[in-house]
Amino acid sequence: MPSLTLDTPELAEQYDQVSDLQYEHGQYLLRGLALKPGEALLDVGSGTGRLAEYAARHYVGAQGRVVGVDPLPLRIEIARRRQLPQLSFAVARGEDLGRFADGEFDAVLLNSVYHWLPDKAPVLAEVFRVLKPGGRVAISTASRERPHDIQQVLARVLARAGLGRATSSGSTSFRVSHAELARQLEDGGFFIDEIRLRRFPDHFPNVDAVLAFSSASSFGNFLGDFVPEVRERLLPALRHELESLATPSGVLLHRNLHFALARRPA
């Protein structure tokens, strides 16, 4: 189970610097939401607020409203440095959005956060509640049937070490299949407009950049299933495996994400 207590100021600042991949994925979701000036958006799992700020500047405008929530206080501290009158942030979990009224938002965004949620139903219930009738939700999440390349690399390293816990290790622990995501949305009362699997190339300048991104993106949970002595043994093996993939131009890895657009019935 990922821990919310392992984040540090250094990891939070590092994430703000290396989160280009999530930021780019999130822009696909924003285009799908087709936000209009003056609308209200809730960004659940907003992290340091880069995507929320982008939505506030380029979609809803000065007459609109964007609120970002995240359970990690250190990341919300960074997000609050983004000073726009239509933009605000709060520490909150997706399972408890009680600070918001029923039907308060035109759209809700969950970008690269759904795969960290062990129990999806309470989150979807809260999203449904805070959406206006006809309101839209957009989700990007890691794919169970098509693991990221880094997850396959981890699987090989763990298998060689005789550990075999390839599905966890602090790397998007609660992935879903296309069918699971569709069923969860429908069980939550949503009408599904689209679910697509997208494959993205991730270019890292070196192995250190891969490891830094993995640690910051997992808020300290990367290889967090293991005691420190085991982690110290696994990291050199992981580094060796990644170095075998490196070329003079860096390390190329791919990630596979489900992108879902759905709406609350009008």
Residue, then its C-alpha position, 0 to 999 in steps of 0.5 A: m500500500p503506498s504511503l503518504t508519509l514518505d514525501t519530502p521537501e526535496l522530492a516535492e521540489q524535484y517532482d515540480q521540475v521533472s513532472d513534464l510527462q504527467y503535465e503533457h498527458g494532462q493536456y490531452l485530458l484538458r482538450g477532451l474536457a473542452l472547458k469553456p471560459g467561466e467554467a469551474l474545474l476540480d483537479v483531484g491529485s493536482g500535485t504541485g499545480r502545474l496542470a491546474e495553472y495551465a487550465a486556469r490560464h488557457y481554458v476557464g479564464a479570469q471568470g472561471r475557477v480551478v481548484g486543485v486538491d492533493p493529499l500531500p501537503l508539501r506539494i500543495e505548498i508549492a502549488r500555492r505559489r501559483q498566484l492567479p485569482q481564479l486558482s486555489f489549492a487545498v490538502a484533501r483526498g479524493e475519497d473526501l471532497g466534503r469541503f465542496a458542495d453538490g454540483e459545484f463543478d462543471a468538470v473534474l480531472l484525475n491525471s495520473v492519480y487513479h492508479w494510486l487509489p486502492d478503492k476507486a468507488p468512494v472517489l468516483a462517488e465523490v466526483f459524481r456528487v460534486l459534478k453538475p448534472g451533465g458535468r464531465v470527468a477525465i481520467s488518465t491511468a496506468s494500464r494493467e494489461r499494458p505495463h509501462d516499460i519501467q514496470q517490466v524492467l522492475a519485474r525482471v530485476l525482482a524475478r532475478a532477486g527471487l522476490g517476484r513482486a512485480t505488480s507493486s514496488g511503489s510503481t502505480s500499484f493499483r492499475v486497471s484494465h480497459a474493462e475494469l475502468a469501464r465497469q467502475l465508471e458505469d457502476g459509479g453512474f457515469f455515461i462513458d464517452e470514450i476510453r482509449l489506450r495511448r502509448f507515450p515515448d519517454h526520453f530520459p537523458n540518463v539512468d539517474a533521470v529515470l530513477a529521480f523521476s520514479s522516486a519523485s513521481s511515487f512520492g517516496n514509494f518507489l521500491g517502498d515495499f522493501v526494507p532498506e537493506v533489500r532496497e539497497r541491493l535492488l537499486p544497483a541491479l535496477r541501475h544495471e538493467l536500465e544502463s543496458l537500455a541506454t544509448p548515447s542519446g539517453v534512455l527511451l522508455h514507454r508508458n501506456l495509459h488509459f484515457a477516459l472521458a465520461r459524464r454525469p447524466a444531465 
